[in-house]
Protein backbone atom coordinates (compact mmCIF):
# COMPACT_ATOMS: atom_id res chain seq x y z
CA UNK A 1 0.00 0.00 0.00
CA UNK A 2 1.39 3.42 -0.98
CA UNK A 3 1.86 5.84 1.90
CA UNK A 4 1.30 9.54 1.20
CA UNK A 5 1.62 12.63 3.39
CA UNK A 6 -1.62 14.57 3.89
CA UNK A 7 -1.92 18.14 5.18
CA UNK A 8 -5.52 19.20 5.67
CA UNK A 9 -4.72 22.90 5.53
CA UNK A 10 -6.26 26.00 7.05
CA UNK A 11 -9.78 27.45 7.01
CA UNK A 12 -12.02 25.28 4.87
CA UNK A 13 -9.12 22.91 4.23
CA UNK A 14 -10.09 20.65 7.11
CA UNK A 15 -13.65 20.02 5.93
CA UNK A 16 -12.94 19.68 2.19
CA UNK A 17 -10.04 17.29 2.83
CA UNK A 18 -12.26 15.17 5.07
CA UNK A 19 -14.90 15.08 2.31
CA UNK A 20 -12.37 14.05 -0.36
CA UNK A 21 -10.79 11.32 1.75
CA UNK A 22 -14.23 9.97 2.56
CA UNK A 23 -14.95 9.70 -1.17
CA UNK A 24 -11.60 7.96 -1.67
CA UNK A 25 -12.41 5.48 1.08
CA UNK A 26 -15.85 4.76 -0.40
CA UNK A 27 -14.20 4.10 -3.78
CA UNK A 28 -11.76 1.74 -2.02
CA UNK A 29 -8.69 3.74 -2.94
CA UNK A 30 -5.78 1.80 -1.52
CA UNK A 31 -3.62 4.50 0.10
CA UNK A 32 -2.11 4.90 3.55
CA UNK A 33 -2.49 8.47 4.86
CA UNK A 34 0.16 10.00 7.08
CA UNK A 35 -1.18 13.32 8.39
CA UNK A 36 1.37 16.11 8.77
CA UNK A 37 1.45 19.47 10.53
CA UNK A 38 1.62 22.38 8.11
CA UNK A 39 -0.05 25.78 7.83
CA UNK A 40 -0.75 29.03 9.61
CA UNK A 41 -0.97 27.51 13.08
CA UNK A 42 2.59 26.24 12.80
CA UNK A 43 3.93 29.58 11.54
CA UNK A 44 2.47 31.12 14.68
CA UNK A 45 4.13 28.45 16.82
CA UNK A 46 7.51 29.60 15.52
CA UNK A 47 8.14 27.22 12.63
CA UNK A 48 9.35 29.73 10.04
CA UNK A 49 8.82 27.36 7.12
CA UNK A 50 5.20 26.75 8.16
CA UNK A 51 5.79 23.05 8.84
CA UNK A 52 7.19 20.96 11.67
CA UNK A 53 10.43 18.98 11.21
CA UNK A 54 8.33 15.82 11.41
CA UNK A 55 6.18 17.05 8.50
CA UNK A 56 9.26 17.69 6.37
CA UNK A 57 10.63 14.26 7.22
CA UNK A 58 7.32 12.59 6.33
CA UNK A 59 7.04 14.33 2.96
CA UNK A 60 10.65 13.58 2.03
CA UNK A 61 10.11 9.95 3.00
CA UNK A 62 6.80 9.44 1.17
CA UNK A 63 7.56 11.73 -1.81
CA UNK A 64 3.86 12.58 -2.25
CA UNK A 65 2.04 15.45 -0.51
CA UNK A 66 -1.72 15.93 -0.76
CA UNK A 67 -2.61 19.29 0.76
CA UNK A 68 -5.52 21.59 1.34
CA UNK A 69 -5.33 25.38 1.02
CA UNK A 70 -2.95 27.08 3.46
CA UNK A 71 -2.61 30.60 4.78
CA UNK A 72 0.61 32.50 5.42
CA UNK A 73 0.24 35.07 8.25
CA UNK A 74 0.29 38.61 6.88
CA UNK A 75 2.60 41.37 8.07
CA UNK A 76 5.13 39.08 9.73
CA UNK A 77 7.72 38.88 6.93
CA UNK A 78 7.02 35.20 6.36
CA UNK A 79 7.29 33.55 2.95
CA UNK A 80 4.29 31.76 1.45
CA UNK A 81 4.23 28.15 2.64
CA UNK A 82 2.81 27.10 -0.74
CA UNK A 83 5.67 28.68 -2.70
CA UNK A 84 8.24 27.51 -0.15
CA UNK A 85 7.09 23.89 -0.44
CA UNK A 86 7.16 23.96 -4.25
CA UNK A 87 10.64 25.48 -4.35
CA UNK A 88 12.22 23.54 -1.49
CA UNK A 89 11.40 20.23 -3.14
CA UNK A 90 12.08 21.37 -6.72
CA UNK A 91 8.60 20.71 -8.05
CA UNK A 92 9.48 22.52 -11.23
CA UNK A 93 6.23 22.05 -13.19
CA UNK A 94 2.84 23.26 -12.03
CA UNK A 95 0.05 21.63 -14.01
CA UNK A 96 -3.49 22.95 -13.96
CA UNK A 97 -6.26 21.48 -16.04
CA UNK A 98 -9.27 23.58 -17.00
CA UNK A 99 -12.27 21.79 -18.46
CA UNK A 100 -15.92 22.62 -18.97
CA UNK A 101 -18.14 20.75 -16.51
CA UNK A 102 -21.86 20.09 -16.97
CA UNK A 103 -23.80 21.82 -14.23
CA UNK A 104 -21.19 24.58 -13.91
CA UNK A 105 -22.59 27.37 -16.06
CA UNK A 106 -20.24 29.88 -17.62
CA UNK A 107 -20.41 32.30 -20.54
CA UNK A 108 -18.65 29.66 -22.64
CA UNK A 109 -20.83 26.70 -21.66
CA UNK A 110 -23.94 28.75 -22.45
CA UNK A 111 -22.43 29.60 -25.85
CA UNK A 112 -21.64 25.94 -26.53
CA UNK A 113 -17.86 26.50 -26.52
CA UNK A 114 -16.13 23.53 -24.84
CA UNK A 115 -12.92 24.28 -22.95
CA UNK A 116 -10.13 21.78 -22.34
CA UNK A 117 -6.87 23.62 -21.62
CA UNK A 118 -3.81 22.54 -19.67
CA UNK A 119 -1.52 25.28 -18.33
CA UNK A 120 2.01 24.22 -17.41
CA UNK A 121 3.71 26.87 -15.30
CA UNK A 122 7.40 26.92 -14.45
CA UNK A 123 7.36 26.67 -10.67
CA UNK A 124 10.78 27.54 -9.25
CA UNK A 125 12.34 30.57 -10.95
CA UNK A 126 11.34 33.98 -12.33
CA UNK A 127 10.48 36.73 -9.85
CA UNK A 128 9.31 34.03 -7.43
CA UNK A 129 12.90 33.79 -6.27
CA UNK A 130 11.74 36.68 -4.09
CA UNK A 131 15.17 38.35 -4.18
CA UNK A 132 14.45 42.04 -3.69
CA UNK A 133 16.41 45.06 -2.49
CA UNK A 134 15.82 48.75 -1.90
CA UNK A 135 18.49 50.32 -4.13
CA UNK A 136 17.57 53.80 -2.96
CA UNK A 137 14.90 55.24 -0.73
CA UNK A 138 12.66 55.44 -3.80
CA UNK A 139 13.69 52.41 -5.83
CA UNK A 140 12.96 48.73 -5.17
CA UNK A 141 14.63 46.14 -7.38
CA UNK A 142 13.71 42.49 -7.94
CA UNK A 143 16.03 39.96 -9.55
CA UNK A 144 14.41 37.71 -12.13
CA UNK A 145 16.00 34.32 -12.73
CA UNK A 146 15.37 32.25 -15.85
CA UNK A 147 17.79 29.35 -16.30
CA UNK A 148 18.42 27.09 -19.26
CA UNK A 149 18.18 23.89 -17.22
CA UNK A 150 15.07 25.01 -15.34
CA UNK A 151 13.42 25.91 -18.65
CA UNK A 152 14.39 22.57 -20.15
CA UNK A 153 12.74 20.74 -17.24
CA UNK A 154 9.36 22.44 -17.56
CA UNK A 155 9.29 22.35 -21.37
CA UNK A 156 10.09 18.64 -21.44
CA UNK A 157 7.34 18.01 -18.89
CA UNK A 158 4.85 19.90 -21.11
CA UNK A 159 5.76 17.91 -24.22
CA UNK A 160 5.80 14.58 -22.37
CA UNK A 161 2.36 15.41 -20.96
CA UNK A 162 1.06 16.20 -24.45
CA UNK A 163 2.51 12.98 -25.86
CA UNK A 164 1.11 10.84 -23.03
CA UNK A 165 -2.40 12.31 -23.13
CA UNK A 166 -2.73 12.67 -26.88
CA UNK A 167 -2.58 16.44 -27.22
CA UNK A 168 -1.35 17.64 -30.61
CA UNK A 169 -0.37 21.24 -29.79
CA UNK A 170 1.93 22.88 -27.25
CA UNK A 171 2.28 26.67 -27.17
CA UNK A 172 4.88 28.71 -25.28
CA UNK A 173 3.60 31.94 -23.76
CA UNK A 174 6.27 34.59 -23.18
CA UNK A 175 7.27 38.25 -23.27
CA UNK A 176 10.52 37.81 -25.22
CA UNK A 177 9.75 40.87 -27.32
CA UNK A 178 10.57 42.98 -24.23
CA UNK A 179 12.60 40.72 -21.91
CA UNK A 180 14.93 39.51 -24.63
CA UNK A 181 17.42 37.69 -22.42
CA UNK A 182 15.21 36.11 -19.73
CA UNK A 183 12.06 35.28 -21.69
CA UNK A 184 14.31 34.96 -24.71
CA UNK A 185 16.16 32.09 -23.03
CA UNK A 186 12.85 30.48 -22.00
CA UNK A 187 11.62 30.65 -25.62
CA UNK A 188 14.91 29.50 -27.14
CA UNK A 189 14.92 26.46 -24.86
CA UNK A 190 11.29 25.69 -25.77
CA UNK A 191 12.13 25.25 -29.42
CA UNK A 192 15.25 23.23 -28.61
CA UNK A 193 13.16 20.76 -26.60
CA UNK A 194 10.39 20.76 -29.24
CA UNK A 195 12.79 19.15 -31.73
CA UNK A 196 12.51 15.91 -29.73
CA UNK A 197 8.72 15.83 -30.27
CA UNK A 198 8.20 16.22 -34.05
CA UNK A 199 4.66 14.84 -33.92
CA UNK A 200 3.52 17.75 -31.72
CA UNK A 201 2.86 21.20 -33.16
CA UNK A 202 5.02 23.75 -31.30
CA UNK A 203 4.25 27.46 -31.43
CA UNK A 204 4.79 30.56 -29.33
CA UNK A 205 2.65 33.54 -28.46
CA UNK A 206 3.26 36.80 -26.59
CA UNK A 207 1.50 36.55 -23.24
CA UNK A 208 -0.78 39.58 -23.65
CA UNK A 209 -1.96 38.25 -27.01
CA UNK A 210 -2.39 34.86 -25.35
CA UNK A 211 -4.70 36.34 -22.72
CA UNK A 212 -6.85 38.00 -25.37
CA UNK A 213 -7.10 34.80 -27.42
CA UNK A 214 -7.83 32.63 -24.37
CA UNK A 215 -10.84 34.83 -23.70
CA UNK A 216 -11.97 35.20 -27.32
CA UNK A 217 -11.12 31.76 -28.76
CA UNK A 218 -10.12 29.33 -25.96
CA UNK A 219 -10.83 26.29 -28.12
CA UNK A 220 -7.60 26.98 -30.05
CA UNK A 221 -5.37 25.95 -27.15
CA UNK A 222 -4.49 22.55 -25.70
CA UNK A 223 -1.25 22.81 -23.68
CA UNK A 224 0.37 26.15 -22.87
CA UNK A 225 3.70 26.44 -21.02
CA UNK A 226 4.76 29.73 -19.40
CA UNK A 227 7.31 31.26 -17.00
CA UNK A 228 6.32 31.37 -13.34
CA UNK A 229 4.66 34.79 -12.90
CA UNK A 230 2.95 34.80 -16.28
CA UNK A 231 1.81 31.22 -15.69
CA UNK A 232 0.35 32.19 -12.32
CA UNK A 233 -1.74 34.95 -13.88
CA UNK A 234 -2.81 33.00 -16.97
CA UNK A 235 -3.82 29.94 -14.95
CA UNK A 236 -6.19 32.06 -12.85
CA UNK A 237 -7.56 33.59 -16.04
CA UNK A 238 -8.29 30.07 -17.32
CA UNK A 239 -9.98 29.20 -14.03
CA UNK A 240 -12.40 32.02 -14.76
CA UNK A 241 -13.27 30.40 -18.08
CA UNK A 242 -14.57 27.23 -16.39
CA UNK A 243 -16.29 28.64 -13.30
CA UNK A 244 -13.52 29.74 -10.93
CA UNK A 245 -10.74 28.33 -8.77
CA UNK A 246 -13.23 25.95 -7.15
CA UNK A 247 -12.98 23.85 -10.33
CA UNK A 248 -9.23 24.17 -10.99
CA UNK A 249 -7.14 21.13 -10.00
CA UNK A 250 -3.40 21.58 -9.54
CA UNK A 251 -0.32 19.41 -9.29
CA UNK A 252 3.31 20.37 -8.70
CA UNK A 253 5.62 17.83 -10.29
CA UNK A 254 9.28 17.26 -9.52
CA UNK A 255 11.70 14.43 -10.16
CA UNK A 256 11.58 13.44 -6.48
CA UNK A 257 8.55 14.94 -4.72
CA UNK A 258 5.13 15.83 -6.10
CA UNK A 259 2.48 18.01 -4.46
CA UNK A 260 -1.24 17.87 -5.27
CA UNK A 261 -3.28 20.74 -3.87
CA UNK A 262 -6.28 23.01 -4.06
CA UNK A 263 -5.18 26.43 -5.32
CA UNK A 264 -8.11 28.46 -4.02
CA UNK A 265 -7.98 30.33 -0.72
CA UNK A 266 -8.73 29.19 2.80
CA UNK A 267 -12.04 31.13 2.91
CA UNK A 268 -11.93 31.82 6.67
CA UNK A 269 -15.34 33.54 6.49
CA UNK A 270 -17.06 30.19 5.83
CA UNK A 271 -14.64 27.87 7.62
CA UNK A 272 -16.39 25.42 9.93
CA UNK A 273 -19.81 26.02 8.35
CA UNK A 274 -19.70 22.85 6.23
CA UNK A 275 -20.68 24.71 3.06
CA UNK A 276 -17.37 24.77 1.13
CA UNK A 277 -17.05 23.27 -2.35
CA UNK A 278 -14.56 20.34 -2.35
CA UNK A 279 -14.45 19.94 -6.16
CA UNK A 280 -11.05 21.55 -6.77
CA UNK A 281 -9.35 19.45 -4.10
CA UNK A 282 -11.14 16.32 -5.34
CA UNK A 283 -9.98 16.93 -8.93
CA UNK A 284 -6.43 17.53 -7.66
CA UNK A 285 -6.70 14.25 -5.79
CA UNK A 286 -7.71 12.52 -9.02
CA UNK A 287 -4.55 13.90 -10.65
CA UNK A 288 -2.66 12.32 -7.76
CA UNK A 289 -4.39 8.96 -8.18
CA UNK A 290 -3.50 8.87 -11.87
CA UNK A 291 0.08 9.82 -11.06
CA UNK A 292 0.24 6.92 -8.61
CA UNK A 293 -1.17 4.45 -11.13
CA UNK A 294 -4.74 4.29 -9.80
CA UNK A 295 -6.35 5.36 -13.09
CA UNK A 296 -9.31 3.03 -12.60
CA UNK A 297 -10.22 4.56 -9.24
CA UNK A 298 -9.71 8.10 -10.59
CA UNK A 299 -12.02 7.42 -13.54
CA UNK A 300 -14.71 5.91 -11.32
CA UNK A 301 -14.68 8.87 -8.93
CA UNK A 302 -14.59 11.44 -11.72
CA UNK A 303 -17.51 9.80 -13.51
CA UNK A 304 -19.48 9.88 -10.25
CA UNK A 305 -18.62 13.59 -9.85
CA UNK A 306 -19.69 14.38 -13.44
CA UNK A 307 -22.95 12.43 -13.01
CA UNK A 308 -23.61 14.28 -9.75
CA UNK A 309 -23.08 17.66 -11.40
CA UNK A 310 -25.38 16.69 -14.27
CA UNK A 311 -28.12 15.96 -11.74
CA UNK A 312 -27.95 19.60 -10.62
CA UNK A 313 -26.45 18.83 -7.23
CA UNK A 314 -24.25 21.72 -6.18
CA UNK A 315 -22.80 23.64 -3.28
CA UNK A 316 -23.79 27.24 -2.67
CA UNK A 317 -21.05 28.82 -4.79
CA UNK A 318 -22.35 27.58 -8.15
CA UNK A 319 -25.19 25.84 -9.93
CA UNK A 320 -28.89 26.34 -10.54
CA UNK A 321 -30.15 28.62 -7.79
CA UNK A 322 -33.67 27.21 -8.18
CA UNK A 323 -32.31 23.93 -6.78
CA UNK A 324 -31.44 24.01 -3.07
CA UNK A 325 -27.69 23.84 -2.52
CA UNK A 326 -26.00 20.98 -0.72
CA UNK A 327 -23.51 21.41 2.08
CA UNK A 328 -20.03 19.89 1.90
CA UNK A 329 -21.08 16.62 3.53
CA UNK A 330 -24.19 16.24 1.37
CA UNK A 331 -22.21 16.95 -1.81
CA UNK A 332 -19.65 14.28 -0.91
CA UNK A 333 -22.48 11.86 0.01
CA UNK A 334 -24.06 12.38 -3.42
CA UNK A 335 -20.79 11.55 -5.19
CA UNK A 336 -20.38 8.44 -3.05
CA UNK A 337 -23.94 7.38 -3.83
CA UNK A 338 -23.24 7.80 -7.56
CA UNK A 339 -20.05 5.71 -7.63
CA UNK A 340 -20.43 3.24 -10.48
CA UNK A 341 -22.50 5.64 -12.60
CA UNK A 342 -21.30 7.51 -15.68
CA UNK A 343 -22.23 10.96 -17.00
CA UNK A 344 -25.00 11.04 -19.60
CA UNK A 345 -24.25 14.41 -21.20
CA UNK A 346 -20.49 14.18 -21.56
CA UNK A 347 -17.88 11.58 -22.45
CA UNK A 348 -17.21 9.25 -19.49
CA UNK A 349 -13.67 9.26 -18.18
CA UNK A 350 -11.65 6.15 -18.89
CA UNK A 351 -9.01 4.51 -16.76
CA UNK A 352 -6.59 4.55 -19.67
CA UNK A 353 -4.08 1.92 -20.56
CA UNK A 354 -2.05 0.59 -17.68
CA UNK A 355 1.27 2.36 -17.57
CA UNK A 356 4.35 1.88 -15.50
CA UNK A 357 3.38 1.66 -11.82
CA UNK A 358 4.59 4.52 -9.67
CA UNK A 359 7.71 3.75 -7.70
CA UNK A 360 9.04 5.95 -4.97
CA UNK A 361 12.17 7.65 -6.34
CA UNK A 362 15.61 7.16 -4.87
CA UNK A 363 16.40 10.56 -3.41
CA UNK A 364 19.81 12.14 -4.08
CA UNK A 365 22.24 12.36 -1.17
CA UNK A 366 23.50 15.81 -2.14
CA UNK A 367 22.13 18.83 -3.95
CA UNK A 368 22.23 18.52 -7.73
CA UNK A 369 24.03 21.20 -9.70
CA UNK A 370 22.28 21.77 -13.03
CA UNK A 371 24.64 23.34 -15.58
CA UNK A 372 25.15 23.25 -19.33
CA UNK A 373 28.57 22.61 -20.88
CA UNK A 374 30.58 25.80 -21.43
CA UNK A 375 31.40 25.50 -25.13
CA UNK A 376 31.84 29.16 -26.12
CA UNK A 377 34.44 31.72 -25.24
CA UNK A 378 33.28 34.02 -22.43
CA UNK A 379 34.64 37.57 -22.49
CA UNK A 380 34.31 40.16 -19.70
CA UNK A 381 34.05 43.60 -21.28
CA UNK A 382 32.89 45.87 -18.46
CA UNK A 383 30.26 46.49 -15.82
CA UNK A 384 26.93 48.18 -15.21
CA UNK A 385 27.10 50.22 -12.01
CA UNK A 386 23.85 51.20 -10.31
CA UNK A 387 24.18 54.56 -8.57
CA UNK A 388 21.96 56.01 -5.83
CA UNK A 389 22.13 59.74 -6.54
CA UNK A 390 19.82 62.69 -7.08
CA UNK A 391 22.38 64.32 -9.33
CA UNK A 392 21.46 64.62 -12.98
CA UNK A 393 22.79 62.13 -15.50
CA UNK A 394 25.12 64.82 -16.86
CA UNK A 395 26.55 65.44 -13.38
CA UNK A 396 27.00 61.73 -12.71
CA UNK A 397 28.69 61.31 -16.09
CA UNK A 398 31.11 64.16 -15.37
CA UNK A 399 32.14 62.61 -12.04
CA UNK A 400 32.68 59.17 -13.56
CA UNK A 401 34.55 60.39 -16.64
CA UNK A 402 36.95 62.44 -14.50
CA UNK A 403 37.88 59.38 -12.44
CA UNK A 404 37.82 56.44 -14.80
CA UNK A 405 41.07 54.54 -15.42
CA UNK A 406 42.31 55.00 -18.98
CA UNK A 407 41.29 51.47 -19.95
CA UNK A 408 37.60 52.21 -19.45
CA UNK A 409 35.01 54.55 -20.87
CA UNK A 410 31.49 55.48 -19.82
CA UNK A 411 29.28 54.24 -22.64
CA UNK A 412 25.84 55.31 -21.50
CA UNK A 413 23.59 56.10 -18.52
CA UNK A 414 20.00 54.94 -18.32
CA UNK A 415 17.26 55.69 -15.83
CA UNK A 416 14.43 53.19 -15.32
CA UNK A 417 15.74 51.43 -18.43
CA UNK A 418 15.74 54.47 -20.77
CA UNK A 419 18.95 56.09 -22.00
CA UNK A 420 19.45 59.62 -20.65
CA UNK A 421 23.16 60.08 -21.46
CA UNK A 422 24.99 60.81 -23.77
CA UNK A 423 21.75 61.36 -25.65
CA UNK A 424 18.12 61.29 -24.63
CA UNK A 425 15.09 63.50 -24.15
CA UNK A 426 14.65 66.22 -21.57
CA UNK A 427 11.10 64.88 -21.18
CA UNK A 428 12.33 61.56 -19.71
CA UNK A 429 11.47 61.75 -16.02
CA UNK A 430 14.14 60.27 -13.75
CA UNK A 431 14.48 58.77 -10.29
CA UNK A 432 17.50 58.62 -8.02
CA UNK A 433 18.82 55.38 -9.50
CA UNK A 434 21.16 55.53 -12.51
CA UNK A 435 22.54 52.60 -14.47
CA UNK A 436 26.03 53.55 -15.67
CA UNK A 437 27.51 51.28 -18.33
CA UNK A 438 31.30 51.26 -18.21
CA UNK A 439 33.19 49.22 -20.83
CA UNK A 440 36.76 48.44 -21.76
CA UNK A 441 37.90 50.41 -24.81
CA UNK A 442 41.56 49.49 -25.26
CA UNK A 443 42.82 47.34 -28.13
CA UNK A 444 41.94 44.08 -26.31
CA UNK A 445 38.31 44.98 -25.67
CA UNK A 446 38.58 42.73 -22.65
CA UNK A 447 39.09 43.23 -18.90
CA UNK A 448 39.17 41.11 -15.74
CA UNK A 449 37.47 41.11 -12.35
CA UNK A 450 40.46 42.68 -10.57
CA UNK A 451 40.38 45.70 -12.90
CA UNK A 452 36.59 45.96 -12.56
CA UNK A 453 36.69 46.00 -8.75
CA UNK A 454 39.52 48.56 -8.74
CA UNK A 455 37.46 50.77 -11.04
CA UNK A 456 34.38 50.40 -8.81
CA UNK A 457 36.40 51.37 -5.75
CA UNK A 458 37.53 54.57 -7.47
CA UNK A 459 33.96 55.47 -8.51
CA UNK A 460 32.50 54.61 -5.10
CA UNK A 461 34.75 57.21 -3.46
CA UNK A 462 32.48 59.82 -5.07
CA UNK A 463 29.19 58.06 -5.81
CA UNK A 464 27.15 55.46 -3.88
CA UNK A 465 27.30 52.23 -5.90
CA UNK A 466 24.32 50.18 -4.74
CA UNK A 467 24.95 47.18 -6.97
CA UNK A 468 26.70 46.08 -10.12
CA UNK A 469 26.48 43.55 -12.92
CA UNK A 470 29.35 42.18 -14.96
CA UNK A 471 29.01 42.61 -18.73
CA UNK A 472 29.98 39.47 -20.60
CA UNK A 473 29.73 38.10 -24.09
CA UNK A 474 29.18 34.38 -24.65
CA UNK A 475 30.61 33.51 -28.02
CA UNK A 476 28.69 35.63 -30.51
CA UNK A 477 25.93 36.41 -28.02
CA UNK A 478 25.81 39.62 -26.01
CA UNK A 479 25.09 38.77 -22.39
CA UNK A 480 23.31 41.99 -21.46
CA UNK A 481 20.44 44.12 -22.73
CA UNK A 482 20.55 47.55 -24.30
CA UNK A 483 18.73 50.52 -22.81
CA UNK A 484 15.63 51.90 -24.47
CA UNK A 485 16.88 54.44 -26.98
CA UNK A 486 20.47 53.23 -26.94
C-alpha positions, 0 to 999 in steps of 0.5 A: 500500500502506498503511503502519502503525506496529507496536510488538511490545511487552514480554514475550509481545508479541514472540511474539504479534505475530510470530504475528499478522503471519505470519497476515496475510502468509499471508492476503495482507494488503496492509500495509507495516509500519514497526516502532517502538521503544516499551515498558519498555526505552525507559523504562529508556533515559531516554525518559520517554514510553516511546517514541523520537522516531522512534516518535512521528514514525512514528505521527504520519506513518502515523496507525495504530498496531498494538501488543502489550502494554506494561509501564510500570516500577513505582516510578519515577513514570512514567505508563502508556505505554498511557494516555499514547499514547491521550491524547497522540493524542486517541483518545477512544473505546475500543471493545472487542467481547466475543463468545462463541466456540466452543471457549472454554467459559464459564458462559454458553456452557455455559448456551446464552446467547450474548454479543455486547456492545460496550463504548465507553469514553471514553478521555481524561478522567475520573480518568485525567487523573491530576491528584492532590495531597496536600491535607494529610498525610492527604488525597489529592485527584484532579480528575475531568474530564468535558467536554461536547465530550469526551462528545459525541465518544464518544457520537457514536462509539457511535451511529455504530458502532451505525448502521453495524453494525446494532445497535438499542440503545445504553445509557449507563452512569453514576453521575449519581445521585451525581456529579450534575455530572460524570456528569450532564453525560455523561448529559445529552450522551448524550441530546442526541446520541441525538436525531440517531439516532431509529432507535436505542433510547437508554437509561441505567443506573446502573453498579452496576445495569449490572454486576449485569445484565451478569452476570445477563442479558448478552443484553439489551445491545448497545452500552454507552457509559461514562465512562473509569474505569467503562468500564475496569472494566466492559470487564474484567467483560465480558471475564470473560463470554467467557473472559478478556482473551485474547479481548478485542479493543480499538481506540482511535479518534480523528479523526487517529490510531487504536491497535489493541492487546491489552489483556491484560498482558505475562505476563513469567512465560511470555515467550519460552516460545512458549506465549502465546495470540495471539487477543486481538491477532489480533482487535484486528488484525481490527478494524484491517483492517476500519477500513482497508477490508480487510473481506474479509481480516478475514472470511477470517482470522476464519472461519479462527480460528473454524473452528480453535477449533471443531476444539478447537485451543487454547493452554494457557490455555483449551480442552478439557484432554483435547486437548493444547494448541498452542504459539503457533507451532502455533496460528498455523500451524493458523489459516493452514492453515484459511484459506479454511474457515468455521465449522460451528457459528456464523455465518461472518463476512462481509466486509460491503458495501464502504464508503469506503476509509480515507484518511490524515487531514490532521493539524491544524497547531495544537492544537484548542480544543473549546468550546461557545458561551457562550449563558447568563449566568455569575455568580460568587457565591463560592468553596469554600475547602479548609482543612488544619486539625485544628481542629474545624469550629466553630473553623474557622467562628469564625475565618472569620466573624470575618475575612470582609469584609462582602460575604461570609458562610460558608454551610457547612462540609463534611468528606469531602463531608458537612456538619458546620457549621452543622448536622450530627451529632456522629457524623460522623467528620472528617479535617483537610480542611474545605471552607468555602463562602463566598458573596456575600450583598449585594443583588447576589448577585454578586462578582468574582475580585478580591474573591474573592482579597482574601477568600482572602488575609485567610482565609489569614493564619489558616488554610492554604488548600490549594486553592479552587474558584470558585462559578458559576451558568450561567443557571438551572443551579447550577455546583457540588454541595451537601454531603451533608446540606446 
